Amino acid sequence: MLTCSGRASYINALYSQWLKTDENEVKYSFYDFNATYVNHLSPLHTLTFDAYLGKDHATMKEDNYHADIKDKWGNAMAAVHWSYKDREGTNAKATLYVTSYSNDFGITMAQEKYALHSSITDVGLKTELHKGFFSMGAEAILHNVNPQRVTSAGLLSIHNDDENHTEGWECSAFVNAKHRLTTNTLLQAGLRASTYASTSYRHGAANPSASVTQYIGNTRLFLSYAMRTQYLFQTGFSDMGLPTEFWFSANKNRAPQFSQGIELKAEVPLARRRYQVTATAYHKRLYNQIEYSGTVLDLANSNYHLNNNLLHGNGINYGFNIMLNKTAGQLKGWICYSYSKAHRTFTIDGVRDKYPANHDRTHEVNAVATYSPNSRWSFGATMV
């Protein structure tokens, strides 16, 4: 079976008045394509092919900077999935994939033009095996990372000696086991071991995890602890309304990120399971965090260097969210409220203090609704 879909935007044609303010004028467009082919080789084996291509383009006239800004970014993905499932409860999966992201940012101020290019491409193989209360898997990824690099045209010459693109192998393996302590209590424990190796840097880590699930009537309570290690960093300008994020990898000057966190979740069905309330609270400590401290105006500095605009420190994320989900009837959907705080501790100008993270959003409300009056029609709405 082959399924294809595609989209293209008419945002400026429909909403141009809402994209214009006293300070700037924004033009935005995007398109994307999806294709999926599923082949059931036998009752036990299935082969699936996935492909995706998406591009976004935005321009902005920024009066505060007296600048014309352009940004093009996009994702591409192709994957082959093999899956196996038998009647004895054995599930096996293998995925070979390629993913790519690129961002081309440009700004023109007076007689100067600056361009920032960054990209990341991953080629990976992932395998998983599940049998009853036991699961295990492994993954190998080749990261090809092109960090942010500046080129200029005009009176100023940018001196940029930042690192060129890097290639690194990230390999990992995991094992998980579940044990039913009582009829209503389920324990789970796991361990994930990983390594990262590039030309001049190597690192390894072991990350444990554990959880307990308790059923009290129809209510489900879930408590978990997990440690995670990440060898890639993502950051970008915090003063722009465009996705200027870029990636770079850990090295001898940038230790890998890792975190430790706990989560408590409760799921309560209501009205004969027509509704469900889910409440979640979490607290996470983050180490070796990096955020970008510069602004777009720093590109006009002839001594611009990426590493001079990076802040190194630790952080804390905590918060809660509550969701109401309606799963029955012609009108279905959910509404969710989230409260979260994301603090980072950095040393700036010799003073060590807490600062809000670039992505910190204290209050957030999202809602999705679909209305299906019959089997032929369906209407949807989203609020962010």
Backbone torsions as a table, in degrees:
resi	resn	phi	psi	omega
1	MET	NA	131.6	179.8
2	LEU	-113.6	129.3	177.3
3	THR	-124.9	129.0	179.8
4	CYS	-129.4	147.0	176.5
5	SER	-151.0	157.0	178.8
6	GLY	-154.6	152.5	178.7
7	ARG	-139.4	151.4	171.7
8	ALA	-144.6	149.0	-171.9
9	SER	-95.4	151.0	170.8
10	TYR	-126.7	35.1	-171.5
11	ILE	-62.2	-46.9	-177.8
12	ASN	-68.5	-33.8	179.1
13	ALA	-66.3	-32.3	-175.9
14	LEU	-96.3	-33.7	-169.8
15	TYR	-126.9	29.1	-176.2
16	SER	-59.6	-34.3	-178.7
17	GLN	-68.4	-30.1	-179.5
18	TRP	-82.3	-13.8	-179.4
19	LEU	-97.7	11.3	-178.6
20	LYS	-123.1	128.4	176.7
21	THR	-126.2	-177.9	179.7
22	ASP	-66.6	-28.7	-174.9
23	GLU	-93.2	-28.3	-175.5
24	ASN	-155.0	163.9	176.3
25	GLU	-128.7	125.9	-174.4
26	VAL	-112.4	136.7	170.4
27	LYS	-123.2	134.0	-173.3
28	TYR	-143.1	141.2	175.3
29	SER	-149.8	157.2	177.1
30	PHE	-155.4	161.8	169.7
31	TYR	-149.3	154.9	173.1
32	ASP	-153.6	155.6	-179.5
33	PHE	-134.8	140.5	176.4
34	ASN	-128.1	144.9	174.0
35	ALA	-144.7	134.0	178.1
36	THR	-136.6	130.9	177.0
37	TYR	-123.7	126.7	-178.7
38	VAL	-117.6	127.7	179.3
39	ASN	-127.1	115.2	177.4
40	HIS	-86.3	96.2	-175.8
41	LEU	-64.2	-34.0	179.5
42	SER	-162.1	175.5	176.7
43	PRO	-60.1	-18.6	-177.8
44	LEU	-104.4	-24.9	-171.1
45	HIS	-117.8	135.3	177.8
46	THR	-132.4	137.0	177.9
47	LEU	-118.9	128.6	-177.8
48	THR	-128.4	135.7	176.1
49	PHE	-115.3	130.1	179.0
50	ASP	-123.1	144.7	173.8
51	ALA	-147.5	143.2	-179.9
52	TYR	-145.3	141.4	173.4
53	LEU	-142.3	126.8	179.0
54	GLY	-142.3	140.2	-180.0
55	LYS	-135.4	141.3	175.7
56	ASP	-126.0	145.8	179.9
57	HIS	-139.7	126.1	-179.8
58	ALA	-134.8	141.7	172.5
59	THR	-127.9	150.1	-177.1
60	MET	-147.1	132.9	170.1
61	LYS	-98.0	108.9	-173.7
62	GLU	-103.7	106.6	-177.8
63	ASP	-71.2	-29.4	179.7
64	ASN	-62.4	-37.2	179.5
65	TYR	-98.8	-5.2	-173.2
66	HIS	52.0	52.0	-170.9
67	ALA	-136.7	152.6	169.0
68	ASP	-105.9	124.6	-173.8
69	ILE	-118.9	136.6	176.2
70	LYS	-130.0	143.6	177.9
71	ASP	-146.5	129.2	174.2
72	LYS	-124.1	129.7	178.6
73	TRP	-144.3	157.2	-178.1
74	GLY	-169.1	163.1	178.9
75	ASN	-125.5	149.4	173.0
76	ALA	-140.6	146.2	-177.6
77	MET	-152.6	141.6	171.1
78	ALA	-141.7	138.3	-176.3
79	ALA	-150.2	149.9	172.4
80	VAL	-122.1	125.1	-177.8
81	HIS	-116.5	132.7	170.6
82	TRP	-117.1	134.0	179.0
83	SER	-134.5	148.5	-179.4
84	TYR	-134.7	136.1	178.8
85	LYS	-148.5	125.6	178.3
86	ASP	-116.2	178.0	-175.7
87	ARG	-75.5	-16.2	179.5
88	GLU	-83.3	1.0	177.4
89	GLY	91.2	15.4	176.9
90	THR	-89.4	124.7	176.6
91	ASN	-121.3	131.2	177.4
92	ALA	-133.5	141.2	-180.0
93	LYS	-138.0	146.2	173.3
94	ALA	-143.2	135.2	-178.1
95	THR	-134.0	127.4	171.9
96	LEU	-109.4	124.5	-171.1
97	TYR	-142.6	159.1	172.6
98	VAL	-134.6	127.7	176.5
99	THR	-128.2	149.7	-178.7
100	SER	-148.1	140.3	174.7
101	TYR	-136.4	136.6	177.1
102	SER	-138.8	152.7	179.8
103	ASN	-141.4	125.5	177.2
104	ASP	-120.6	106.1	-176.4
105	PHE	-108.7	134.8	178.9
106	GLY	-138.4	146.5	179.4
107	ILE	-141.0	136.8	177.9
108	THR	-118.7	121.5	177.5
109	MET	-130.2	118.4	-177.5
110	ALA	55.6	-121.2	-178.7
111	GLN	-98.1	10.5	-176.8
112	GLU	-107.7	141.5	174.3
113	LYS	-126.7	132.7	179.4
114	TYR	-127.6	143.3	179.9
115	ALA	-132.6	138.8	176.1
116	LEU	-122.6	123.5	175.7
117	HIS	-118.4	137.9	174.3
118	SER	-149.5	153.1	179.9
119	SER	-162.1	162.8	174.4
120	ILE	-148.5	135.3	177.5
121	THR	-130.0	130.6	179.3
122	ASP	-118.8	136.0	171.6
123	VAL	-122.2	122.8	-172.5
124	GLY	-144.2	160.7	173.8
125	LEU	-131.2	126.6	-177.0
126	LYS	-127.8	133.8	178.9
127	THR	-130.0	147.4	178.4
128	GLU	-143.5	147.3	176.0
129	LEU	-137.1	127.5	179.4
130	HIS	-125.6	130.4	179.0
131	LYS	-144.7	105.5	-179.0
132	GLY	61.2	-124.0	-179.3
133	PHE	-91.6	15.2	-176.1
134	PHE	-125.9	139.2	176.6
135	SER	-146.2	151.9	178.0
136	MET	-153.6	163.0	-179.4
137	GLY	-172.3	172.5	179.6
138	ALA	-150.7	156.1	-180.0
139	GLU	-150.3	140.7	174.5
140	ALA	-129.2	128.8	-176.8
141	ILE	-130.8	132.2	170.4
142	LEU	-100.1	113.2	178.9
143	HIS	-93.0	125.7	172.7
144	ASN	-114.7	105.4	-169.2
145	VAL	-114.6	127.0	171.9
146	ASN	-111.7	98.9	-179.5
147	PRO	-67.7	174.9	-180.0
148	GLN	-58.8	127.6	174.4
149	ARG	-133.7	139.6	-174.8
150	VAL	-102.7	133.6	167.7
151	THR	-126.0	150.1	-175.2
152	SER	-138.1	157.9	174.0
153	ALA	-141.2	124.2	-178.3
154	GLY	148.2	-153.4	-176.9
155	LEU	-74.9	-32.5	-178.3
156	LEU	-91.7	149.0	176.7
157	SER	-116.6	123.3	-179.1
158	ILE	-83.7	124.3	174.5
159	HIS	-93.8	106.6	-174.0
160	ASN	-125.7	105.7	178.3
161	ASP	-111.5	25.7	178.3
162	ASP	-66.3	166.1	-175.8
163	GLU	-60.7	146.1	173.0
164	ASN	-80.7	-171.5	-177.2
165	HIS	-64.7	149.7	-178.7
166	THR	-123.3	149.9	174.1
167	GLU	-121.5	135.4	179.7
168	GLY	-149.3	145.8	177.5
169	TRP	-97.7	126.9	172.0
170	GLU	-112.8	119.1	-179.7
171	CYS	-122.0	140.1	-178.0
172	SER	-147.7	156.8	174.6
173	ALA	-144.2	145.6	-178.7
174	PHE	-137.6	157.8	173.9
175	VAL	-143.2	136.4	179.4
176	ASN	-132.7	143.6	177.1
177	ALA	-137.8	141.5	177.9
178	LYS	-116.4	149.5	178.1
179	HIS	-143.2	125.9	178.3
180	ARG	-86.3	105.4	-176.9
181	LEU	-71.6	-44.8	173.6
182	THR	-137.6	-177.4	179.8
183	THR	-59.8	-34.1	-175.1
184	ASN	-109.7	7.2	-176.9
185	THR	-127.0	126.2	-179.4
186	LEU	-124.1	126.3	177.3
187	LEU	-105.1	146.4	177.4
188	GLN	-141.2	139.1	177.2
189	ALA	-139.8	147.1	-178.6
190	GLY	-151.8	164.5	177.5
191	LEU	-144.1	133.0	177.0
192	ARG	-123.0	122.4	177.1
193	ALA	-108.3	137.6	-177.1
194	SER	-142.5	154.9	174.4
195	THR	-137.3	152.0	174.4
196	TYR	-134.1	133.8	-177.1
197	ALA	-142.0	123.7	171.3
198	SER	-120.5	-170.4	-175.9
199	THR	-59.4	-39.5	-173.4
200	SER	-123.1	13.6	-175.0
201	TYR	-149.8	140.3	176.5
202	ARG	-140.9	143.5	-179.9
203	HIS	-155.6	149.4	176.6
204	GLY	-136.6	157.3	-178.4
205	ALA	-153.9	153.2	173.7
206	ALA	-125.3	123.1	-174.3
207	ASN	-118.7	111.8	176.6
208	PRO	-85.5	161.4	174.0
209	SER	-150.5	153.8	179.7
210	ALA	-155.6	150.2	178.5
211	SER	-153.8	157.7	174.5
212	VAL	-134.8	133.0	178.6
213	THR	-116.2	128.7	-177.6
214	GLN	-125.0	128.0	176.5
215	TYR	-103.5	127.0	176.2
216	ILE	-123.8	97.4	-171.9
217	GLY	65.6	-126.8	176.7
218	ASN	-90.8	-1.1	-178.6
219	THR	-88.2	136.4	178.4
220	ARG	-114.0	124.8	176.7
221	LEU	-111.3	138.8	-174.4
222	PHE	-138.2	125.4	178.2
223	LEU	-126.7	129.7	-175.5
224	SER	-140.7	155.0	172.5
225	TYR	-131.4	141.1	179.7
226	ALA	-152.0	145.2	171.5
227	MET	-115.6	138.3	-177.4
228	ARG	-134.5	144.0	175.1
229	THR	-122.6	137.1	-179.9
230	GLN	-132.7	131.8	-174.8
231	TYR	-99.3	-3.3	177.9
232	LEU	-116.5	145.7	177.7
233	PHE	-114.3	149.0	175.2
234	GLN	-132.1	129.4	178.8
235	THR	-155.4	-178.3	-178.9
236	GLY	174.0	-177.1	178.4
237	PHE	-61.1	135.2	177.3
238	SER	-96.9	-6.5	-176.5
239	ASP	-104.9	13.5	-178.5
240	MET	-115.4	147.1	175.1
241	GLY	-89.1	18.4	-178.9
242	LEU	-119.3	154.4	-179.5
243	PRO	-76.6	85.8	-178.1
244	THR	-95.5	16.9	-177.0
245	GLU	-66.1	150.2	175.6
246	PHE	-143.9	166.5	-174.4
247	TRP	-114.2	149.9	168.6
248	PHE	-152.0	160.6	-170.1
249	SER	-104.5	164.8	175.5
250	ALA	-68.2	148.5	175.3
251	ASN	-152.0	-167.4	-176.0
252	LYS	-65.8	-19.6	177.6
253	ASN	-99.1	-8.3	-178.4
254	ARG	-134.4	99.9	179.2
255	ALA	-67.7	148.6	179.2
256	PRO	-58.7	149.7	173.9
257	GLN	-73.4	146.3	167.8
258	PHE	-149.6	158.8	-174.8
259	SER	-143.1	156.3	171.5
260	GLN	-130.8	130.6	-175.8
261	GLY	-148.9	154.3	174.4
262	ILE	-122.5	151.0	-179.8
263	GLU	-141.4	137.2	175.8
264	LEU	-123.0	125.9	-176.0
265	LYS	-132.0	143.3	175.6
266	ALA	-131.3	132.4	177.7
267	GLU	-120.7	120.9	-174.5
268	VAL	-125.9	110.7	175.5
269	PRO	-77.0	147.3	-178.3
270	LEU	-133.3	158.5	173.3
271	ALA	50.0	56.7	178.3
272	ARG	56.0	42.1	176.1
273	ARG	66.4	16.0	173.3
274	ARG	-74.0	-24.9	177.8
275	TYR	-127.1	157.9	172.4
276	GLN	-145.4	133.5	176.0
277	VAL	-106.0	128.3	177.9
278	THR	-122.6	125.6	178.0
279	ALA	-123.1	135.3	-176.7
280	THR	-135.3	135.0	173.0
281	ALA	-126.6	144.5	-176.3
282	TYR	-147.5	157.0	174.6
283	HIS	-146.6	128.9	-174.9
284	LYS	-138.9	133.8	173.2
285	ARG	-103.8	134.2	-176.9
286	LEU	-121.2	140.6	-176.4
287	TYR	-125.8	150.3	179.7
288	ASN	59.7	46.5	178.7
289	GLN	-83.1	146.7	178.3
290	ILE	-131.7	131.5	174.0
291	GLU	-134.2	153.4	-178.0
292	TYR	-84.9	127.4	-175.9
293	SER	-103.2	-9.1	-175.3
294	GLY	-84.7	177.0	175.9
295	THR	-124.7	173.3	-178.7
296	VAL	-64.2	-24.8	179.2
297	LEU	-68.1	-20.7	179.8
298	ASP	-65.1	-18.3	179.1
299	LEU	-65.5	-22.8	179.7
300	ALA	-80.2	-0.8	178.4
301	ASN	-86.0	122.6	-177.1
302	SER	-66.8	-15.8	178.2
303	ASN	-104.0	26.6	-177.4
304	TYR	-64.5	130.0	173.2
305	HIS	-137.1	138.1	-179.9
306	LEU	-58.8	-48.6	-174.1
307	ASN	-63.1	-24.7	178.3
308	ASN	-73.6	-12.8	-178.0
309	ASN	-110.0	16.2	-179.7
310	LEU	-107.6	133.0	175.5
311	LEU	-102.3	136.4	-178.9
312	HIS	-114.8	133.9	179.1
313	GLY	-176.1	-160.5	179.6
314	ASN	-121.8	176.3	-177.2
315	GLY	-157.9	170.2	175.9
316	ILE	-137.0	131.8	170.9
317	ASN	-118.1	133.7	175.6
318	TYR	-152.5	159.2	179.1
319	GLY	164.5	-170.0	176.9
320	PHE	-151.7	159.8	172.4
321	ASN	-144.5	153.2	178.8
322	ILE	-133.9	133.1	-175.8
323	MET	-128.3	137.1	172.4
324	LEU	-111.7	122.4	-175.3
325	ASN	-119.4	127.7	176.2
326	LYS	-107.0	119.8	-171.0
327	THR	-113.3	2.0	-177.2
328	ALA	-134.7	157.0	178.4
329	GLY	96.5	175.8	179.0
330	GLN	-68.2	-32.2	178.0
331	LEU	-101.0	117.1	178.0
332	LYS	-124.9	160.6	177.0
333	GLY	154.1	-170.6	179.9
334	TRP	-151.2	157.3	173.6
335	ILE	-134.5	138.3	-173.5
336	CYS	-137.1	135.3	172.8
337	TYR	-114.8	135.6	-179.9
338	SER	-128.0	136.4	170.3
339	TYR	-119.6	125.9	-178.1
340	SER	-148.3	150.1	173.9
341	LYS	-130.2	136.3	179.2
342	ALA	-130.3	105.4	-179.4
343	HIS	-106.2	144.1	173.1
344	ARG	-126.0	140.4	179.0
345	THR	-107.4	112.7	-178.7
346	PHE	-127.3	159.1	171.8
347	THR	-103.6	114.9	-178.8
348	ILE	-123.4	122.8	-179.2
349	ASP	54.4	40.0	176.8
350	GLY	80.4	0.0	-178.8
351	VAL	-111.6	124.0	179.0
352	ARG	-95.9	123.0	-175.4
353	ASP	-154.1	171.1	178.0
354	LYS	-91.8	141.0	178.6
355	TYR	-136.7	149.5	175.3
356	PRO	-68.7	142.1	177.0
357	ALA	-67.1	156.5	-178.6
358	ASN	-58.9	-32.5	-176.5
359	HIS	-96.8	11.3	-175.7
360	ASP	-63.7	123.7	175.4
361	ARG	-134.1	103.4	-170.9
362	THR	-66.1	-48.3	-177.2
363	HIS	-119.2	135.6	-180.0
364	GLU	-149.4	134.2	177.9
365	VAL	-126.3	127.0	177.2
366	ASN	-129.2	148.1	178.7
367	ALA	-149.4	143.7	176.1
368	VAL	-134.6	135.5	179.6
369	ALA	-140.7	142.1	173.2
370	THR	-130.7	138.8	179.0
371	TYR	-124.6	122.5	-178.3
372	SER	-122.3	95.1	-179.0
373	PRO	-68.3	-25.6	176.9
374	ASN	-155.9	-174.6	-175.7
375	SER	-75.0	-10.6	-175.3
376	ARG	-102.2	-19.2	-175.3
377	TRP	-125.1	144.0	175.7
378	SER	-149.5	134.4	180.0
379	PHE	-122.6	142.9	-177.4
380	GLY	-134.0	155.8	177.5
381	ALA	-148.5	147.5	-179.9
382	THR	-133.4	136.5	175.2
383	MET	-124.8	128.6	179.4
384	VAL	-122.6	NA	NA
